[in-house]
């Protein structure tokens, strides 16, 4: 089983965790060939950045350094880090394409250590099985107060190649989306088909009828030609009868 420890539970560096001002959005599209494409956004609000600056830490620079180091370690496909700014939040977005499932789990992280979530993505006889379970606090670890994480924004979506078989998130087509809250019992689970459904059969051409009995069978004569020939024979026979009668008279 491929596993990686990802920091959704921590989300913030120690000082930012106390402010609870962070945005984390992850989007993943699973391929039939055990690859993943998508993006991960980690950004801080102006309030969080202000608190961090007061502590003398450049958390944005630290975030960039970690994400770029992570992106260079992918074993296949590509991963790049670019600045992210929206709604006053400032941070970075990691965009990846065709990376391995283990690399994907690694790209979900944005800092070493701390409290977090254990992510798993495996291939089973049913298809892909994805899960995320919050890790318990470690001894001596600072526990983030519930009121401090009320404004943390988390969104995670995963799209399977085929239908979703079961999930505890919001299902739309082959995509499952979660918007969990920190400090709640957080367990994300989804199982989906690892192969795409078969393509629909090609429709019959417009105007055609599969069981049209008026179409001639292979090797036979059209019904119109047969009727015309019979009419011609009848006319010829009538003409012969008239000629014979004249000769007799």
Buried (B, 14 or more C-beta within 10 A) or exposed (E): EBEBBBBBBBBBBEBBBBBBBBBBBBBBBBBBEBBBBBBBBBBBBEBBBEBBEEEEBEBBEBBBEBBBEBBEEBEEBEBBBEEBEEEEBBBBBBBBBBBBBBBBBBBBBBBEEBBBBBBBBBBEEEBBBBBBBBBEEEEEEEEBEEEBBEBBBBBBBBBBBBEBBEBEBEBEEBBBBBEBEBBEEBEBBBBBBBEEEEEEEEEEEEEEEEEEEEEEEEEEEEEEEEEEEEEEEEEEEEEEEEEEEEEEE
